[in-house]
Amino acid sequence: MADWTQAFQGWNLSWKSLLSNQQGEWWLVAQLLLIVGHLARPWPSLNALGVHWPLATTMIGLGVLAAGLWMAVQGFRALGPSLSPLPEPKKGAALVTTGVYAHCRHPLYRAVLVCSFGVTLALGSLLHMALLLGLVFVLTGKAHREERELLKCCPNYADYMKTTASIVAHIPGLDWRATGAG
């Protein structure tokens, strides 16, 4: 339990750093706004468009959402005291490359995208599809910033980047192993 206490400490959040984007706080704010946006009703209304969204598609979407939530739990558990909502790594945090981090450098970002995709599929909403695309943009930007910082503080991060998928393996824009972009 001490690890969980440590996980929620050392984030150094302040109004000053938020206003100056000192630790990449703007990426976090954008991420949170897009996630909260998923609480909105589907738009445009499928009924108004004369579209009947299949119950099976809704159920699959809910299953995908549940899978994304399970992925998030796994990411939180593996990261433990190194957890930070910011792209700036916590001072003294250990680089985690085991568990879900052995297959993906940013499994929590992947989990958020899977959850967003599940909601989009369940609702059949163009608004939610736009929110998903917004999350792709924000989370890839946040991941790139995070990786620039990790390269500075973790000597083996460059090797880890070469062998481990970024967010989603083999998906252009979500896996930049081959390009070496950071």
Secondary structure, 3 states (H helix, E strand, C coil): CHHHHHHCCCCCCCHHHHHHCCCCHHHHHHHHHHHHHCCCCCCCCCCCCCCCCCHHHHHHHHHHHHHHHHHHHHHHHHHHHHCCCCCCCCCCCCCCCCHHHHCECCHHHHHHHHHHHHHHHHHCCHHHHHHHHHHHHHHHHHHHHHHHHHHHHCCCHHHHHHHCECCCCCCCCCCCCCCCCC
